Amino acid sequence: LCGVGCRLALERTDAPPSYPYAKGFGMVLNVLCNLVFVPVMRNLISWLRTTSAAAFLPVDDTAYFHKLIGALILSAAAGHIACHYSAYSWRATHGAGGSVAGQALGRWDGLSGHLIALFMLLMSLTGLERFRRARFGLPGRRGKVGGYSIFSHVHKLWVLVLALLWFHS
């Protein structure tokens, strides 16, 4: 899949050397960001248990399945971001674009990408077991707030992430 994205991006002759890899990682992210919902679809998981896919998918441990796909998303996102920043740097040094910061934040695709990365990072960090089990005292509030309630509220950012992904590029 990454190779398909690279191949399509190689058709652009004016593209920086890392640009095809950024597009390849982006295609992988498109698939993974859809797969992350599979473990929370109970009827689909029940059906998958009856197929040969149950032999290689962790359908009986949906939380692990969801976390596994989340980790793959973070890995592919790191590659996507690194390749784009390499392309920004290449353009800046070859006079084909403005500054790296201007390229990264001055256009919708860069701004939306940074928001997506921020929201996904927040969802990942609050999803850690250590955070979910913690209790936090907030100023001006009696008692403590549970990490799980923060996790569940932050995880609702998936709606914004999905909307941003649709319009990202």
DSSP file (Angstrom, degrees, kcal/mol; ACC not computed):
  #  RESIDUE AA STRUCTURE BP1 BP2  ACC     N-H-->O    O-->H-N    N-H-->O    O-->H-N    TCO  KAPPA ALPHA  PHI   PSI    X-CA   Y-CA   Z-CA
    1    1 A L     >        0   0    0      0, 0.0     4,-1.9     0, 0.0     5,-0.2   0.000 360.0 360.0 360.0 -42.7    0.0    0.0    0.0
    2    2 A C  H  >  +     0   0    0      1,-0.2     4,-2.1     2,-0.2     5,-0.1   0.886 360.0  54.4 -61.8 -37.4    2.8    2.3    0.8
    3    3 A G  H  > S+     0   0    0      2,-0.2     4,-2.6     1,-0.2    -1,-0.2   0.846 103.7  54.8 -64.9 -35.0    4.4    1.4   -2.5
    4    4 A V  H  > S+     0   0    0      2,-0.2     4,-2.3     1,-0.2    -1,-0.2   0.930 109.4  47.1 -64.3 -45.4    1.1    2.4   -4.3
    5    5 A G  H  X S+     0   0    0     -4,-1.9     4,-2.0     1,-0.2    -2,-0.2   0.901 112.9  49.5 -62.7 -40.8    1.2    5.8   -2.8
    6    6 A C  H  X S+     0   0    0     -4,-2.1     4,-1.8     2,-0.2    -2,-0.2   0.928 110.3  50.7 -62.4 -45.5    4.9    6.2   -3.6
    7    7 A R  H  < S+     0   0    0     -4,-2.6     4,-0.5     1,-0.2    -2,-0.2   0.910 110.9  47.9 -61.5 -43.4    4.3    5.2   -7.2
    8    8 A L  H >< S+     0   0    0     -4,-2.3     3,-0.9     1,-0.2    -1,-0.2   0.892 113.2  48.2 -64.8 -39.3    1.5    7.6   -7.7
    9    9 A A  H >< S+     0   0    0     -4,-2.0     3,-1.5     1,-0.2    -1,-0.2   0.747  97.7  69.9 -74.5 -23.1    3.5   10.5   -6.2
   10   10 A L  T 3< S+     0   0    0     -4,-1.8    -1,-0.2     1,-0.3    -2,-0.2   0.686  81.9  74.9 -68.2 -16.6    6.6    9.7   -8.3
   11   11 A E  T <  S+     0   0    0     -3,-0.9     2,-0.7    -4,-0.5    -1,-0.3   0.727  77.4  86.2 -68.1 -19.9    4.6   10.9  -11.4
   12   12 A R    X   -     0   0    0     -3,-1.5     3,-0.7    -4,-0.2    -3,-0.0  -0.735  61.7-169.2 -82.0 116.8    5.2   14.5  -10.1
   13   13 A T  T 3  S+     0   0    0     -2,-0.7    -1,-0.2     1,-0.2    -2,-0.0   0.706  82.4  55.5 -80.8 -19.9    8.6   15.5  -11.5
   14   14 A D  T 3  S+     0   0    0      2,-0.0    -1,-0.2     0, 0.0    -2,-0.1   0.386  83.6 115.1 -92.4   4.4    8.8   18.7   -9.3
   15   15 A A  S <  S-     0   0    0     -3,-0.7    -6,-0.0    -6,-0.2    72,-0.0  -0.449  72.0-108.8 -79.3 145.4    8.3   16.8   -6.0
   16   16 A P    >   -     0   0    0      0, 0.0     3,-1.3     0, 0.0    71,-0.1  -0.275  37.2-104.2 -62.7 158.5   11.0   16.7   -3.3
   17   17 A P  T 3  S+     0   0    0      0, 0.0     4,-0.3     0, 0.0    70,-0.1   0.814 119.9  47.2 -58.1 -32.7   12.7   13.2   -2.9
   18   18 A S  T 3> S+     0   0    0      1,-0.2     4,-1.9    65,-0.1     3,-0.3   0.581  88.2  88.8 -86.8  -8.5   10.8   12.4    0.3
   19   19 A Y  H <> S+     0   0    0     -3,-1.3     4,-2.2     1,-0.2     5,-0.2   0.899  83.5  52.9 -59.2 -45.8    7.4   13.4   -1.1
   20   20 A P  H  > S+     0   0    0      0, 0.0     4,-2.2     0, 0.0    -1,-0.2   0.872 109.4  50.6 -59.4 -34.1    6.5   10.0   -2.5
   21   21 A Y  H  > S+     0   0    0     -3,-0.3     4,-2.8    -4,-0.3     5,-0.2   0.880 107.1  53.5 -70.8 -36.7    7.2    8.4    0.9
   22   22 A A  H  X S+     0   0    0     -4,-1.9     4,-1.9     1,-0.2    -1,-0.2   0.919 111.2  46.5 -61.0 -42.5    5.0   10.9    2.6
   23   23 A K  H  X S+     0   0    0     -4,-2.2     4,-2.0     2,-0.2    -2,-0.2   0.877 110.9  52.9 -67.4 -37.6    2.1   10.0    0.2
   24   24 A G  H  X S+     0   0    0     -4,-2.2     4,-1.8     2,-0.2    -2,-0.2   0.939 110.5  45.8 -62.5 -47.4    2.8    6.3    0.8
   25   25 A F  H  X S+     0   0    0     -4,-2.8     4,-2.4     1,-0.2    -1,-0.2   0.867 109.8  57.3 -62.4 -34.8    2.6    6.7    4.5
   26   26 A G  H  X S+     0   0    0     -4,-1.9     4,-2.0    -5,-0.2    -1,-0.2   0.892 104.8  49.8 -62.9 -39.6   -0.6    8.7    4.0
   27   27 A M  H  X S+     0   0    0     -4,-2.0     4,-1.6     2,-0.2    -1,-0.2   0.891 109.9  50.9 -66.3 -38.3   -2.2    5.9    2.1
   28   28 A V  H  X S+     0   0    0     -4,-1.8     4,-2.6     1,-0.2    -2,-0.2   0.915 109.3  51.8 -62.8 -42.2   -1.3    3.5    4.9
   29   29 A L  H  X S+     0   0    0     -4,-2.4     4,-3.0     1,-0.2     5,-0.2   0.875 103.2  58.4 -62.5 -38.1   -2.9    5.9    7.3
   30   30 A N  H  X S+     0   0    0     -4,-2.0     4,-0.6     1,-0.2    -1,-0.2   0.922 111.7  40.9 -57.4 -44.0   -6.1    6.1    5.3
   31   31 A V  H >X S+     0   0    0     -4,-1.6     4,-2.3     2,-0.2     3,-0.9   0.943 116.8  47.6 -69.6 -48.2   -6.5    2.3    5.7
   32   32 A L  H 3X S+     0   0    0     -4,-2.6     4,-1.9     1,-0.3    -2,-0.2   0.874 105.8  57.8 -63.9 -38.2   -5.5    2.2    9.4
   33   33 A C  H 3< S+     0   0    0     -4,-3.0    -1,-0.3     1,-0.2    -2,-0.2   0.700 112.3  43.0 -68.7 -17.0   -7.7    5.1   10.4
   34   34 A N  H X< S+     0   0    0     -3,-0.9     3,-1.2    -4,-0.6     4,-0.3   0.811 110.8  54.1 -89.2 -38.2  -10.6    3.1    9.0
   35   35 A L  H >< S+     0   0    0     -4,-2.3     3,-1.5     1,-0.2    -2,-0.2   0.772  91.2  74.6 -66.1 -26.0   -9.5   -0.2   10.6
   36   36 A V  T 3< S+     0   0    0     -4,-1.9    -1,-0.2     1,-0.3     4,-0.2   0.736  93.4  55.0 -62.1 -20.0   -9.3    1.3   14.0
   37   37 A F  T X  S+     0   0    0     -3,-1.2     3,-1.1     1,-0.2     4,-0.3   0.683  86.5  81.6 -84.6 -18.4  -13.1    1.3   14.2
   38   38 A V  G X  S+     0   0    0     -3,-1.5     3,-1.8    -4,-0.3     7,-0.2   0.903  85.7  55.8 -56.4 -46.3  -13.4   -2.5   13.4
   39   39 A P  G 3  S+     0   0    0      0, 0.0    -1,-0.2     0, 0.0    -2,-0.1   0.741 106.6  51.1 -63.4 -19.8  -12.7   -3.6   17.0
   40   40 A V  G <  S+     0   0    0     -3,-1.1     2,-1.0    -4,-0.2    -2,-0.2   0.402  86.2  92.6 -96.9   4.0  -15.6   -1.5   18.4
   41   41 A M    <>  -     0   0    0     -3,-1.8     4,-2.5    -4,-0.3     5,-0.2  -0.808  58.8-171.0 -96.4  96.0  -18.1   -2.8   15.9
   42   42 A R  H  > S+     0   0    0     -2,-1.0     4,-2.6     1,-0.2    -1,-0.2   0.875  80.5  48.9 -60.3 -43.8  -19.6   -5.7   17.8
   43   43 A N  H  > S+     0   0    0      1,-0.2     4,-2.1     2,-0.2    -1,-0.2   0.899 112.6  48.8 -65.4 -38.8  -21.6   -7.3   15.1
   44   44 A L  H  > S+     0   0    0      2,-0.2     4,-2.8     1,-0.2    -2,-0.2   0.911 111.4  49.6 -66.6 -41.4  -18.7   -7.2   12.7
   45   45 A I  H  X S+     0   0    0     -4,-2.5     4,-1.7    -7,-0.2    -2,-0.2   0.913 109.8  51.8 -63.0 -42.3  -16.4   -8.8   15.3
   46   46 A S  H  X S+     0   0    0     -4,-2.6     4,-0.5    -5,-0.2    -1,-0.2   0.912 112.6  45.5 -60.6 -41.6  -19.0  -11.5   15.9
   47   47 A W  H >< S+     0   0    0     -4,-2.1     3,-1.5     1,-0.2     4,-0.3   0.911 108.2  56.4 -67.3 -41.5  -19.1  -12.2   12.2
   48   48 A L  H >< S+     0   0    0     -4,-2.8     3,-1.5     1,-0.3     6,-0.7   0.824  97.4  64.4 -60.3 -30.9  -15.3  -12.2   11.9
   49   49 A R  H 3< S+     0   0    0     -4,-1.7    -1,-0.3     1,-0.3    -2,-0.2   0.786 100.5  52.2 -61.5 -26.3  -15.1  -14.9   14.6
   50   50 A T  T << S+     0   0    0     -3,-1.5    -1,-0.3    -4,-0.5    -2,-0.2   0.482 103.6  72.2 -89.2  -2.8  -16.9  -17.2   12.2
   51   51 A T  S X  S-     0   0    0     -3,-1.5     3,-1.2    -4,-0.3     4,-0.2  -0.525  95.5-103.5-106.8 174.4  -14.5  -16.6    9.3
   52   52 A S  G >  S+     0   0    0      1,-0.2     3,-1.5    -2,-0.2     4,-0.3   0.650 110.7  79.0 -70.7 -14.1  -10.9  -17.6    8.7
   53   53 A A  G >> S+     0   0    0      1,-0.3     4,-1.8     2,-0.2     3,-1.3   0.764  77.0  73.2 -64.3 -24.1   -9.8  -14.1    9.7
   54   54 A A  G <4 S+     0   0    0     -3,-1.2    -1,-0.3    -6,-0.7     5,-0.3   0.719  84.6  67.6 -63.6 -20.0  -10.2  -15.1   13.3
   55   55 A A  G <4 S+     0   0    0     -3,-1.5    -1,-0.3     1,-0.2    -2,-0.2   0.795 117.0  20.1 -71.5 -27.4   -7.0  -17.2   13.0
   56   56 A F  T <4 S+     0   0    0     -3,-1.3    -2,-0.2    -4,-0.3    -1,-0.2   0.489 111.7  76.0-122.5  -5.4   -4.8  -14.1   12.6
   57   57 A L  S  < S-     0   0    0     -4,-1.8     2,-2.3    -9,-0.1     3,-0.2  -0.892  80.2-125.6-105.6 138.4   -6.9  -11.2   14.0
   58   58 A P    >   +     0   0    0      0, 0.0     3,-1.0     0, 0.0     7,-0.4  -0.402  49.5 154.5 -78.4  67.3   -7.3  -10.8   17.8
   59   59 A V  T 3   +     0   0    0     -2,-2.3     3,-0.3    -5,-0.3   -10,-0.1   0.682  66.8  56.5 -72.0 -17.9  -11.1  -10.8   17.6
   60   60 A D  T 3  S+     0   0    0     -3,-0.2     2,-0.3     1,-0.2    -1,-0.2   0.573 108.3  47.7 -90.1  -8.9  -11.5  -12.0   21.2
   61   61 A D    <>  +     0   0    0     -3,-1.0     4,-2.3     1,-0.1    -1,-0.2  -0.684  66.0 168.0-127.8  77.7   -9.4   -9.2   22.7
   62   62 A T  H  > S+     0   0    0     -2,-0.3     4,-2.6    -3,-0.3     5,-0.2   0.807  74.7  57.2 -66.3 -31.0  -10.9   -6.1   21.0
   63   63 A A  H  > S+     0   0    0      2,-0.2     4,-2.3     1,-0.2    -1,-0.2   0.929 110.4  44.6 -64.8 -43.2   -9.2   -3.6   23.3
   64   64 A Y  H  > S+     0   0    0      2,-0.2     4,-2.8     1,-0.2    -2,-0.2   0.917 112.6  52.3 -63.7 -43.1   -5.8   -5.1   22.3
   65   65 A F  H  X S+     0   0    0     -4,-2.3     4,-2.2    -7,-0.4    -2,-0.2   0.919 111.0  47.2 -57.4 -46.7   -6.8   -5.1   18.7
   66   66 A H  H  X S+     0   0    0     -4,-2.6     4,-2.2     1,-0.2    -1,-0.2   0.904 113.7  47.5 -63.2 -43.9   -7.8   -1.4   18.9
   67   67 A K  H  X S+     0   0    0     -4,-2.3     4,-2.5     2,-0.2    -2,-0.2   0.877 109.3  54.3 -66.4 -38.0   -4.5   -0.5   20.7
   68   68 A L  H  X S+     0   0    0     -4,-2.8     4,-2.0     2,-0.2    -2,-0.2   0.935 111.0  44.3 -61.2 -47.3   -2.5   -2.5   18.1
   69   69 A I  H  X S+     0   0    0     -4,-2.2     4,-2.4     1,-0.2    -1,-0.2   0.888 111.7  54.9 -65.4 -37.9   -4.1   -0.5   15.2
   70   70 A G  H  X S+     0   0    0     -4,-2.2     4,-2.3     2,-0.2    -2,-0.2   0.903 107.6  49.1 -60.4 -41.6   -3.6    2.7   17.2
   71   71 A A  H  X S+     0   0    0     -4,-2.5     4,-2.0     2,-0.2    -1,-0.2   0.889 110.4  50.6 -65.4 -38.8    0.1    1.9   17.6
   72   72 A L  H  X S+     0   0    0     -4,-2.0     4,-2.6     2,-0.2     5,-0.2   0.882 108.8  52.7 -65.2 -37.4    0.4    1.2   13.8
   73   73 A I  H  X S+     0   0    0     -4,-2.4     4,-2.8     2,-0.2    -2,-0.2   0.929 108.5  49.6 -61.9 -45.5   -1.3    4.6   13.2
   74   74 A L  H  X S+     0   0    0     -4,-2.3     4,-2.0     2,-0.2    -2,-0.2   0.890 112.0  48.7 -62.0 -38.9    1.2    6.4   15.4
   75   75 A S  H  X S+     0   0    0     -4,-2.0     4,-1.9     2,-0.2    -2,-0.2   0.939 114.2  44.2 -66.1 -47.1    4.1    4.7   13.5
   76   76 A A  H  X S+     0   0    0     -4,-2.6     4,-2.5     1,-0.2    -2,-0.2   0.872 112.5  53.4 -66.4 -35.9    2.7    5.5   10.1
   77   77 A A  H  X S+     0   0    0     -4,-2.8     4,-2.9    -5,-0.2     5,-0.2   0.893 106.0  53.2 -65.4 -38.6    1.9    9.1   11.2
   78   78 A A  H  X S+     0   0    0     -4,-2.0     4,-2.5    -5,-0.2    -2,-0.2   0.918 111.9  45.4 -62.0 -42.7    5.5    9.5   12.4
   79   79 A G  H  X S+     0   0    0     -4,-1.9     4,-2.4     2,-0.2    -2,-0.2   0.911 113.4  49.9 -65.0 -42.5    6.7    8.4    8.9
   80   80 A H  H  X S+     0   0    0     -4,-2.5     4,-2.1     2,-0.2    -2,-0.2   0.928 114.6  43.7 -61.2 -47.4    4.2   10.7    7.2
   81   81 A I  H  X S+     0   0    0     -4,-2.9     4,-2.7     2,-0.2     5,-0.2   0.927 113.2  50.7 -66.5 -45.9    5.1   13.7    9.3
   82   82 A A  H  X S+     0   0    0     -4,-2.5     4,-2.0    -5,-0.2    -2,-0.2   0.908 111.9  47.7 -60.3 -42.7    8.9   13.1    9.0
   83   83 A C  H  X S+     0   0    0     -4,-2.4     4,-2.1     2,-0.2    -1,-0.2   0.885 111.9  49.7 -67.8 -38.1    8.7   12.8    5.2
   84   84 A H  H  X S+     0   0    0     -4,-2.1     4,-2.6     2,-0.2    -2,-0.2   0.923 111.1  48.5 -66.6 -42.3    6.6   15.9    4.9
   85   85 A Y  H  X S+     0   0    0     -4,-2.7     4,-2.3     1,-0.2    -2,-0.2   0.864 109.9  52.8 -66.1 -33.5    9.0   17.9    7.0
   86   86 A S  H  X S+     0   0    0     -4,-2.0     4,-2.4    -5,-0.2    -1,-0.2   0.904 110.1  48.5 -64.0 -40.9   11.9   16.6    5.0
   87   87 A A  H  X S+     0   0    0     -4,-2.1     4,-2.7     2,-0.2    -2,-0.2   0.898 110.1  51.3 -65.8 -40.8   10.0   17.8    1.9
   88   88 A Y  H  X S+     0   0    0     -4,-2.6     4,-2.5     1,-0.2    -2,-0.2   0.926 111.5  47.7 -60.4 -44.3    9.4   21.2    3.4
   89   89 A S  H  X S+     0   0    0     -4,-2.3     4,-2.2     2,-0.2    -2,-0.2   0.912 111.2  50.6 -63.6 -42.8   13.1   21.5    4.3
   90   90 A W  H  X S+     0   0    0     -4,-2.4     4,-1.7     1,-0.2     6,-0.2   0.923 112.0  47.2 -60.9 -45.7   14.0   20.5    0.7
   91   91 A R  H  <>S+     0   0    0     -4,-2.7     5,-2.0     1,-0.2     6,-1.1   0.899 111.0  52.0 -63.4 -40.3   11.7   23.1   -0.8
   92   92 A A  H ><5S+     0   0    0     -4,-2.5     3,-0.6     1,-0.2    -1,-0.2   0.893 113.4  43.2 -64.5 -39.5   13.0   25.8    1.5
   93   93 A T  H 3<5S+     0   0    0     -4,-2.2    -1,-0.2     1,-0.2    -2,-0.2   0.734 115.6  48.7 -79.6 -21.7   16.7   25.1    0.6
   94   94 A H  T 3<5S-     0   0    0     -4,-1.7    -1,-0.2    -5,-0.2    -2,-0.2   0.305 111.7-116.4-100.0   8.7   15.9   24.8   -3.1
   95   95 A G  T < 5S+     0   0    0     -3,-0.6    -3,-0.2    -4,-0.4    -4,-0.1   0.663  83.3 118.2  70.4  16.1   13.9   28.0   -3.3
   96   96 A A  S   <S+     0   0    0     -5,-2.0     2,-0.3    -6,-0.2    -4,-0.2   0.515  78.8  11.4 -92.4  -5.5   10.7   26.1   -4.2
   97   97 A G  S    S-     0   0    0     -6,-1.1    -2,-0.1     1,-0.2     3,-0.1  -0.924  81.9 -93.4-156.0 177.1    8.8   27.2   -1.1
   98   98 A G  S    S-     0   0    0     -2,-0.3    -1,-0.2     1,-0.2    -3,-0.1   0.236  72.4 -38.7 -78.1-152.5    8.8   29.5    1.8
   99   99 A S     >  -     0   0    0      1,-0.1     4,-2.3    -6,-0.0    -1,-0.2  -0.227  58.9-109.8 -68.0 163.6   10.1   28.7    5.2
  100  100 A V  H  > S+     0   0    0      1,-0.2     4,-2.5     2,-0.2     5,-0.2   0.929 121.0  47.6 -60.8 -45.3    9.5   25.3    6.8
  101  101 A A  H  > S+     0   0    0      1,-0.2     4,-2.5     2,-0.2     5,-0.4   0.892 110.6  52.3 -64.4 -39.3    7.1   26.8    9.3
  102  102 A G  H  > S+     0   0    0      1,-0.2     4,-1.7     2,-0.2    -1,-0.2   0.894 113.0  43.9 -63.7 -39.5    5.3   28.7    6.6
  103  103 A Q  H  < S+     0   0    0     -4,-2.3     4,-0.3     2,-0.2     7,-0.2   0.885 116.3  47.5 -70.7 -38.2    4.9   25.6    4.5
  104  104 A A  H  < S+     0   0    0     -4,-2.5    10,-0.2    -5,-0.2    -2,-0.2   0.851 130.8  16.9 -73.8 -34.8    3.8   23.5    7.5
  105  105 A L  H  < S+     0   0    0     -4,-2.5    -3,-0.2    -5,-0.2    -2,-0.2   0.519 108.5  76.9-116.9  -8.3    1.3   25.9    8.9
  106  106 A G  S  < S+     0   0    0     -4,-1.7     2,-0.3    -5,-0.4    -3,-0.1   0.499  92.0  55.3 -86.3  -3.1    0.5   28.3    6.1
  107  107 A R  S  > S-     0   0    0     -4,-0.3     4,-2.5     1,-0.1     5,-0.2  -0.892  86.6-114.7-127.7 159.2   -1.8   26.0    4.2
  108  108 A W  H  > S+     0   0    0     -2,-0.3     4,-3.2     1,-0.2     5,-0.3   0.892 113.1  54.1 -59.3 -43.0   -4.9   24.0    5.1
  109  109 A D  H  > S+     0   0    0      1,-0.2     4,-1.7     2,-0.2    -1,-0.2   0.886 112.6  43.7 -64.4 -36.8   -3.3   20.6    4.6
  110  110 A G  H  > S+     0   0    0     -7,-0.2     4,-2.1     2,-0.2    -1,-0.2   0.923 116.1  46.6 -70.7 -44.3   -0.4   21.5    7.0
  111  111 A L  H  X S+     0   0    0     -4,-2.5     4,-2.0     2,-0.2    -2,-0.2   0.931 115.0  45.7 -64.3 -46.1   -2.7   23.1    9.6
  112  112 A S  H  X S+     0   0    0     -4,-3.2     4,-2.7    -5,-0.2    -1,-0.2   0.883 110.9  54.6 -65.9 -36.4   -5.2   20.3    9.5
  113  113 A G  H  X S+     0   0    0     -4,-1.7     4,-2.5    -5,-0.3    -1,-0.2   0.894 107.7  49.2 -62.5 -40.1   -2.4   17.7    9.7
  114  114 A H  H  X S+     0   0    0     -4,-2.1     4,-2.4   -10,-0.2    -1,-0.2   0.892 111.8  48.8 -66.9 -38.7   -1.0   19.3   12.9
  115  115 A L  H  X S+     0   0    0     -4,-2.0     4,-2.8     2,-0.2     5,-0.2   0.922 111.4  49.7 -65.5 -43.1   -4.5   19.3   14.4
  116  116 A I  H  X S+     0   0    0     -4,-2.7     4,-2.7     1,-0.2     5,-0.2   0.936 112.1  48.2 -59.2 -46.7   -5.0   15.7   13.5
  117  117 A A  H  X S+     0   0    0     -4,-2.5     4,-2.4     1,-0.2    -2,-0.2   0.913 112.3  49.0 -62.1 -43.0   -1.6   14.8   15.0
  118  118 A L  H  X S+     0   0    0     -4,-2.4     4,-2.5     2,-0.2    -2,-0.2   0.944 113.4  45.8 -61.8 -48.5   -2.3   16.8   18.2
  119  119 A F  H  X S+     0   0    0     -4,-2.8     4,-2.3     1,-0.2    -2,-0.2   0.900 114.1  48.5 -64.0 -40.8   -5.8   15.1   18.7
  120  120 A M  H  X S+     0   0    0     -4,-2.7     4,-2.4    -5,-0.2    -1,-0.2   0.888 110.8  51.2 -66.6 -38.1   -4.4   11.6   18.0
  121  121 A L  H  X S+     0   0    0     -4,-2.4     4,-2.8    -5,-0.2     5,-0.2   0.921 110.4  48.9 -64.3 -43.1   -1.5   12.2   20.4
  122  122 A L  H  X S+     0   0    0     -4,-2.5     4,-2.4     1,-0.2     5,-0.2   0.913 112.0  48.6 -62.1 -42.5   -3.9   13.3   23.1
  123  123 A M  H  X S+     0   0    0     -4,-2.3     4,-0.9     1,-0.2    -1,-0.2   0.895 113.5  47.9 -64.2 -38.7   -6.1   10.3   22.5
  124  124 A S  H  < S+     0   0    0     -4,-2.4     4,-0.5     2,-0.2    -2,-0.2   0.928 113.2  46.2 -68.4 -44.8   -3.1    8.0   22.7
  125  125 A L  H >< S+     0   0    0     -4,-2.8     3,-1.0     1,-0.2     6,-0.3   0.908 114.4  46.2 -67.1 -41.9   -1.6    9.5   25.9
  126  126 A T  H 3< S+     0   0    0     -4,-2.4    -1,-0.2     1,-0.2    -2,-0.2   0.687 105.8  63.5 -74.7 -15.2   -4.9    9.5   27.7
  127  127 A G  T 3< S+     0   0    0     -4,-0.9    -1,-0.2    -5,-0.2    -2,-0.2   0.593  76.3 110.5 -81.5 -11.2   -5.5    5.9   26.5
  128  128 A L  S X> S-     0   0    0     -3,-1.0     4,-2.5    -4,-0.5     3,-0.6  -0.411  76.4-127.5 -64.9 139.1   -2.5    4.7   28.4
  129  129 A E  H 3> S+     0   0    0      1,-0.3     4,-2.1     2,-0.2     5,-0.2   0.870 108.4  58.7 -57.0 -39.0   -3.5    2.5   31.3
  130  130 A R  H 34 S+     0   0    0      1,-0.2     4,-0.5     2,-0.2    -1,-0.3   0.887 110.8  42.2 -58.3 -40.5   -1.4    4.5   33.7
  131  131 A F  H X4 S+     0   0    0     -3,-0.6     3,-1.1    -6,-0.3    -2,-0.2   0.922 111.5  53.7 -72.5 -45.4   -3.4    7.6   32.8
  132  132 A R  H 3< S+     0   0    0     -4,-2.5    16,-0.9     1,-0.3    -2,-0.2   0.828 111.4  46.4 -61.3 -31.8   -6.8    5.9   32.8
  133  133 A R  T 3< S+     0   0    0     -4,-2.1    -1,-0.3    -5,-0.2    -2,-0.2   0.583  95.7  98.7 -86.8  -9.6   -6.2    4.6   36.4
  134  134 A A    <   -     0   0    0     -3,-1.1    13,-3.3    -4,-0.5     2,-0.4  -0.291  61.8-144.4 -77.2 161.5   -4.9    7.9   37.8
  135  135 A R  E     -A  146   0A   0     11,-0.2     2,-0.4    12,-0.1    11,-0.2  -0.993  14.5-157.8-126.0 135.9   -6.9   10.4   39.8
  136  136 A F  E     -A  145   0A   0      9,-3.3     9,-3.9    -2,-0.4     2,-0.6  -0.941  11.4-143.4-121.7 133.3   -6.3   14.2   39.4
  137  137 A G  E     -A  144   0A   0     -2,-0.4     7,-0.2     7,-0.2     5,-0.1  -0.836  22.2-157.4 -90.8 124.2   -7.1   17.0   41.7
  138  138 A L    >   -     0   0    0     -2,-0.6     3,-1.5     5,-0.5    -2,-0.0  -0.826  24.7-101.8-104.3 142.0   -8.2   20.1   39.7
  139  139 A P  T 3  S+     0   0    0      0, 0.0     3,-0.1     0, 0.0    -1,-0.1  -0.306 105.6  16.1 -60.1 139.2   -8.0   23.7   41.1
  140  140 A G  T 3  S+     0   0    0      1,-0.2     2,-0.4     0, 0.0     0, 0.0   0.628 107.7 100.5  75.4  13.6  -11.2   25.0   42.3
  141  141 A R    <   -     0   0    0     -3,-1.5     2,-0.2     2,-0.1    -1,-0.2  -0.995  68.6-129.2-135.3 133.4  -12.9   21.6   42.5
  142  142 A R  S    S+     0   0    0     -2,-0.4    -4,-0.1    -3,-0.1     2,-0.0  -0.512  73.3   4.4 -77.3 147.6  -13.5   19.4   45.4
  143  143 A G  S    S-     0   0    0     -2,-0.2    -5,-0.5    -6,-0.1     2,-0.3  -0.205  95.3 -63.7  76.6-169.0  -12.4   15.8   45.2
  144  144 A K  E     -A  137   0A   0     -7,-0.2     2,-0.5    -9,-0.0    -7,-0.2  -0.872  34.3-130.9-121.5 152.3  -10.5   14.2   42.4
  145  145 A V  E     -A  136   0A   0     -9,-3.9    -9,-3.3    -2,-0.3     2,-0.2  -0.862  29.3-121.3-101.6 133.6  -11.3   13.6   38.7
  146  146 A G  E  >  -A  135   0A   0     -2,-0.5     4,-1.4   -11,-0.2     3,-0.3  -0.486   7.9-134.2 -76.8 143.1  -10.7   10.1   37.4
  147  147 A G  H  > S+     0   0    0    -13,-3.3     4,-2.9     1,-0.2   -14,-0.2   0.805 104.1  62.6 -63.1 -30.0   -8.4    9.6   34.5
  148  148 A Y  H  > S+     0   0    0    -16,-0.9     4,-2.7   -14,-0.3    -1,-0.2   0.898 101.5  49.7 -65.6 -38.6  -10.9    7.3   32.9
  149  149 A S  H  > S+     0   0    0     -3,-0.3     4,-1.9     2,-0.2    -1,-0.2   0.891 112.3  48.0 -67.8 -36.4  -13.5   10.1   32.6
  150  150 A I  H  X S+     0   0    0     -4,-1.4     4,-2.9     2,-0.2     5,-0.3   0.937 111.8  51.2 -64.4 -45.7  -10.8   12.4   31.0
  151  151 A F  H  X S+     0   0    0     -4,-2.9     4,-2.5     1,-0.2    -2,-0.2   0.920 109.9  48.7 -55.3 -47.4   -9.8    9.5   28.7
  152  152 A S  H  < S+     0   0    0     -4,-2.7     4,-0.5     1,-0.2    -1,-0.2   0.871 113.8  46.1 -67.2 -35.7  -13.4    9.0   27.6
  153  153 A H  H >< S+     0   0    0     -4,-1.9     3,-0.9    -5,-0.2    -1,-0.2   0.919 114.2  47.3 -71.2 -42.7  -14.0   12.7   26.9
  154  154 A V  H >< S+     0   0    0     -4,-2.9     3,-2.1     1,-0.2    -2,-0.2   0.867 104.0  62.3 -66.2 -35.3  -10.7   13.1   25.0
  155  155 A H  G >< S+     0   0    0     -4,-2.5     3,-1.5     1,-0.3    -1,-0.2   0.701  86.9  73.5 -65.5 -17.3  -11.5   10.0   23.0
  156  156 A K  G X  S+     0   0    0     -3,-0.9     3,-1.4    -4,-0.5     4,-0.4   0.570  72.9  85.5 -72.2  -6.7  -14.5   11.7   21.6
  157  157 A L  G <>  +     0   0    0     -3,-2.1     4,-2.7     1,-0.3     3,-0.3   0.614  63.9  88.6 -65.8 -10.7  -12.1   13.8   19.5
  158  158 A W  H <> S+     0   0    0     -3,-1.5     4,-2.6     1,-0.2    -1,-0.3   0.826  80.9  59.1 -57.4 -29.8  -12.3   11.0   17.0
  159  159 A V  H <> S+     0   0    0     -3,-1.4     4,-2.2     2,-0.2    -1,-0.2   0.939 109.0  42.0 -64.7 -46.0  -15.2   12.8   15.5
  160  160 A L  H  > S+     0   0    0     -4,-0.4     4,-3.0    -3,-0.3     5,-0.2   0.896 113.3  53.6 -66.3 -40.3  -13.1   15.9   14.8
  161  161 A V  H  X S+     0   0    0     -4,-2.7     4,-2.6     2,-0.2    -2,-0.2   0.932 109.7  47.9 -60.0 -45.6  -10.2   13.7   13.6
  162  162 A L  H  X S+     0   0    0     -4,-2.6     4,-1.8     2,-0.2    -1,-0.2   0.922 112.7  48.2 -62.3 -44.5  -12.4   11.9   11.1
  163  163 A A  H  X S+     0   0    0     -4,-2.2     4,-1.1     1,-0.2    -2,-0.2   0.923 113.4  47.7 -62.4 -43.8  -13.8   15.2    9.8
  164  164 A L  H  X S+     0   0    0     -4,-3.0     4,-0.7     1,-0.2     3,-0.3   0.882 108.3  55.4 -64.8 -37.7  -10.3   16.7    9.5
  165  165 A L  H >< S+     0   0    0     -4,-2.6     3,-0.6     1,-0.2     4,-0.5   0.872 102.7  56.5 -62.6 -36.7   -9.1   13.6    7.7
  166  166 A W  H 3< S+     0   0    0     -4,-1.8    -1,-0.2     1,-0.2    -2,-0.2   0.853 119.5  30.3 -63.0 -33.8  -11.8   13.9    5.1
  167  167 A F  H 3< S+     0   0    0     -4,-1.1    -1,-0.2    -3,-0.3    -2,-0.2   0.309  91.3 102.7-108.8   8.0  -10.6   17.4    4.2
  168  168 A H    <<        0   0    0     -4,-0.7   -55,-0.2    -3,-0.6   -56,-0.2   0.924 360.0 360.0 -62.7 -48.5   -6.9   17.1    5.0
  169  169 A S              0   0    0     -4,-0.5    -1,-0.2    -3,-0.1    -2,-0.1   0.398 360.0 360.0-142.2 360.0   -5.6   16.8    1.4
